[in-house]
Each structure stands twice: as C-alpha cells, then as structure tokens.
Amino acid sequence: MGKSFGFHKAMDNSGAIIGPLIAFLLLKYLPVNYSNIFLLATIPAIIGVLTIIFFIKEPKTEQFENKEQKTKVSIKNIPKRFYFFLFIVFIFSLGNSTDTLLLIKTYETGIDKAYVPFIFMIFNTVSVFLAIPIGKLSDRIGRSKLMIAGFIVYAIVYICFGAFNNIKIFVFLFILYGLYSALVDTSQKAMVSDIVSKDLKGTGFGLYHAILGIALLPASFIAGKLYDNVNSQAPFYFGAIMAIIAALLMIGFTIAIKRKKTNKLNYPK
C-alpha cells in the first residue's frame, strides 16, 4: 500500500517539476507577466479534466455490482484511533502554511525572480525520486516512524528558514523539504488506508482531506499575520513548533497502539 501511495506522490510531483521549469523559462526569456502565467496554468488542468472524462473508466467493484450484499456504511464504525490520528494531522497542518512563504523568503535573498520557481523545482524533484522508495520502506517498517521523521525534518527546515537568509542554505533546505514531503505525504495516506476498514476507505479519506482543508486555511492566515505583524521569522518558528508537537503526539500514538496490541496478545478474550 505504501508503494502505491509513493507512486501516486511521484506522479503528482512529476508534473510539479515541469510546471516550475516552464515558469522559469517564461519569466527568464519571454516578456510574460504573472497574470498570463496563471492563465497558461489552467491549460494542463483542463487537459486533465478532459482526460478523466473521456479516457478514464472506473472498474466496477464486487460491492457495487451486488447492491443487495452492500453493507451499511456508518461513520460510527470508524475506529477511535483514526480520530486521534486526524487530530495529529490537524495540529501539524496548522503550522504547514502555504509554500509561497518559502518562495517569498527565497526571493528576499536578492536572487533574480526567474530563478525562484527553478529553486522550488528542486523540492519537487527530490520528492519524486524519494516517494516510491519511502513508500516501500513504510511497507516494511511502518508508517508512524516515517511520519515522525518527516515532522522532525519539517521542523528543522522551518527553523533554518527563519534563522538564515542565504540562498545556498535555502537550496539545501529545499532538498530537505522534498525529503519531508515524501516522508509525510506518502505515509499519512497509507496510514489512513491501514486504519480504516475496506468498506469505509472513501469516508476515511474524505475525513482526512476535510481535516487538511479545515486546517490549511487558518494555517496560511496565521502565517501571514505573523509575517506582517511580528516579523518574517515568526511563521517559520510557529510551523516548526507545530511540527514538533505533532511528532510528540505521533510518538505517543504509536506507543499506545503497541501497548494495546501487546495487551491483546497477553490477555486474549
């Protein structure tokens, strides 16, 4: 399962490599303003939608073919530990503001604006190459360890973005940021699939993405307020703190799950 989500992550970020490269070429060599770049960005999205409509056919599962045997889906059947997992995701996501802040901080070092998307492409490239290996690794050693590692890497990256203002350091930080992305995104989605039963996976992923959306909106608002009203370092330190809290919660979550499994083995019903 981890390998599958790793492949999904790799394909997602592959497009994100090509996009910044095109933006770099447009900004560097053609007299194209930002408005036109955003308009051009809608073309791949439209092509993607048309591809889904005309070429992608969803296979019918046994559950939908035999409606008489379809089980009643209820949110009450979702394990309680899944809600605690979502709480961890929420806490981390509150500090995971828009990547635009990273690009703004990079631009403030004084580099040519055309090179900003090129540097961001480094992050996507690293994420693409690491997503599948990390997905495979999560299948072997578990998701929680990689999520904890990802949260810690994120905290380090954000602390350094707040503390430094050097383009050479930032290039290295974007490499680490790609590592974080591959660690967390792949492992989180695989963990959703692990915790939630087969007949509730759609509901589980719906809740997961709902929590992400609910958290990410105030995350960027908080980061923007800190950036404008405190200083340019504050949003990065806030993000690092939230990542550390999420890592500690995930450690506690992992220990609790292991203890529960041990107790079941020692005291069978």
Order of alpha helices (4+ residues) and beta strands (2+ residues): alpha-alpha-alpha-alpha-alpha-alpha-alpha-alpha-alpha-alpha
